[in-house]
Amino acid sequence: MDAEHIFRAGEQGIHLLFEPATIGAAFAEDPERLRAIVLRRRAEIQGVLDELLALDSAAQARRFIAALPRELRHVLVVLYFEVLERRLLRRGRVLH
């Protein structure tokens, strides 16, 4: 999968990997809880990211993500938006 394409679309407000309901649910989570999950399950999350990036299309990635446990889906959403925000800030753009 072309991660650069995913993030370029994200910069335009098109989030190819996540359903709007999943994004909303992830941001409704306690951020400290999600950070604790990242720290506790770092190796597992890295494996999920490796598998995700090995997929051929965003459609395959959406199905893969949808099959993950809720807490991992939510962690992926938050990590994705953190990376996206950093990319936008480097370019002098904001998420509004």
C-alpha positions as CSV (number, residue, x, y, z in Angstrom):
1,M,0.0,0.0,0.0
2,D,1.2,3.5,-0.8
3,A,1.3,5.2,2.6
4,E,2.2,8.5,1.0
5,H,-1.0,8.4,-1.0
6,I,-3.0,7.7,2.1
7,F,-1.5,10.7,3.9
8,R,-1.8,13.0,0.8
9,A,-5.5,12.1,0.7
10,G,-5.7,12.7,4.5
11,E,-4.3,16.1,4.0
12,Q,-7.3,16.9,1.8
13,G,-9.7,15.6,4.5
14,I,-10.2,12.2,2.8
15,H,-9.4,9.4,5.3
16,L,-9.2,6.3,3.2
17,L,-8.5,3.8,6.0
18,F,-11.2,4.7,8.6
19,E,-14.9,5.0,8.7
20,P,-16.2,8.3,10.2
21,A,-17.8,6.4,13.1
22,T,-14.5,4.7,13.9
23,I,-12.7,8.1,13.9
24,G,-15.3,9.6,16.2
25,A,-15.2,6.6,18.6
26,A,-11.4,6.7,18.7
27,F,-11.3,10.4,19.7
28,A,-14.0,9.8,22.3
29,E,-11.5,7.5,24.1
30,D,-9.4,8.6,27.0
31,P,-6.0,9.6,25.4
32,E,-4.1,8.4,28.4
33,R,-5.7,4.9,28.0
34,L,-4.7,4.8,24.4
35,R,-1.1,5.9,25.2
36,A,-1.0,3.1,27.8
37,I,-2.1,0.6,25.1
38,V,0.6,1.8,22.7
39,L,3.3,1.4,25.4
40,R,2.0,-2.0,26.5
41,R,1.4,-3.5,23.0
42,R,4.1,-1.7,21.0
43,A,5.4,-4.9,19.3
44,E,1.9,-6.0,18.4
45,I,1.1,-2.5,17.0
46,Q,4.3,-2.6,14.9
47,G,3.3,-6.0,13.5
48,V,-0.2,-4.6,12.6
49,L,1.4,-1.6,10.9
50,D,3.8,-3.9,9.0
51,E,0.9,-6.1,7.8
52,L,-1.2,-3.0,6.9
53,L,1.6,-1.5,4.8
54,A,2.0,-4.8,3.0
55,L,-1.5,-4.8,1.7
56,D,-2.2,-3.8,-1.9
57,S,-5.0,-1.3,-1.5
58,A,-6.8,1.0,0.8
59,A,-9.9,-1.2,0.5
60,Q,-7.9,-4.2,1.7
61,A,-6.5,-2.1,4.5
62,R,-10.0,-0.9,5.6
63,R,-11.2,-4.6,5.8
64,F,-8.0,-5.5,7.8
65,I,-8.5,-2.6,10.2
66,A,-12.2,-3.4,10.6
67,A,-11.3,-6.9,11.7
68,L,-8.9,-5.7,14.5
69,P,-10.0,-5.4,18.1
70,R,-11.6,-2.1,18.9
71,E,-8.7,-0.8,21.0
72,L,-6.2,-1.5,18.2
73,R,-8.4,0.2,15.7
74,H,-8.6,3.3,17.9
75,V,-4.9,3.3,18.5
76,L,-4.3,3.2,14.7
77,V,-6.7,6.1,14.2
78,V,-5.0,8.3,16.8
79,L,-1.5,7.4,15.4
80,Y,-2.6,8.2,11.9
81,F,-4.0,11.6,12.9
82,E,-0.8,12.4,14.9
83,V,1.3,11.7,11.8
84,L,-1.1,13.6,9.6
85,E,-1.0,16.6,11.9
86,R,2.8,16.6,12.0
87,R,2.9,16.5,8.2
88,L,0.4,19.4,8.0
89,L,2.3,21.5,10.5
90,R,5.6,21.0,8.6
91,R,3.8,22.4,5.5
92,G,2.3,25.3,7.5
93,R,-1.3,23.9,7.2
94,V,-3.8,23.3,10.0
95,L,-6.5,20.7,10.6
96,H,-9.6,22.8,10.5
